[in-house]
Amino acid sequence: LPAAIPDARDVPFPGTIGLNIDATDNQRGVFRVVETVPVPAGQREMILLLPEWHPGKHDARGAMNLIADVKFEVDGQPAEWQRDPIDTFAFRIPLPAGARTVTARFVYTSPLQTSEGRIVMTPDMLNLQWEAMSLYPAGHYVRQIRFDPTATFPSGWTVYTALDGKQADGDTVRWATVDYE
């Protein structure tokens, strides 16, 4: 078995994670995610977690079944990776010496019928659930992990959110850096 996933500690994650979500495919209910994670100096493995526990839920309800086409890159090159054999919400990416960034690319697929789960995207609306379509590095409390969120929406849509610092450039919206919590 691989080494245990490190317990979360109340220490800042060194660096800010870039999170870019393309929410323009509202006909098929697909969110395309690109997330860039800086590698802490000397780290030889990156463990990225999909949130399992969500605010307002009373059970572990992470949506791993809605994540598809997962790929990782290390410094722009395709990287080997594996799902943790014990914690299936964890992705393990081995790192070469001197690695600087890990990029995760995947799609989040909105259920299309209520029998499949909560529908979060239709041709007329979308509910971008950041925690369901992003990964975070193991070993840190989520309040100690900083993200730079960006999303691209269907042309002409109006965006509302509780995030601060909204800046729009066409259909792409960027917000101020925020902690993952």
KACORMO-V518776 format. One record per backbone hydrogen bond with DSSP energy under -1.0 kcal/mol. CO is the residue of the C=O (numbers start at 1). NH is the residue of the N-H. Records with the same first field share a line. If there is no record, write none. Layout:
CO=NH ; NH
//
This chain:
9=11 ; 141
13=15
17=148
18=36
19=150
20=34
21=152
22=32
24=26
25=29 ; 30
29=110
31=108
32=22
33=106
34=20
35=104
36=18
37=102
40=43
44=95
46=93
47=138
48=91
49=136
52=61
54=57
63=66
64=67
66=109
68=107
71=105
72=79
73=103
74=77
77=74
82=92
87=90
89=50
90=84
91=48
92=82
93=46
96=99
100=39
101=75
102=37
103=73
104=35
105=71
106=33
107=68
108=31
113=116
114=117
120=127
125=122
128=130
129=132
136=49
141=144
142=145
144=13
145=180
146=17
147=178
148=19
149=175
150=21
151=173
152=23
154=157
164=176
167=174
169=172
171=153
172=169
173=151
174=167
178=147
//
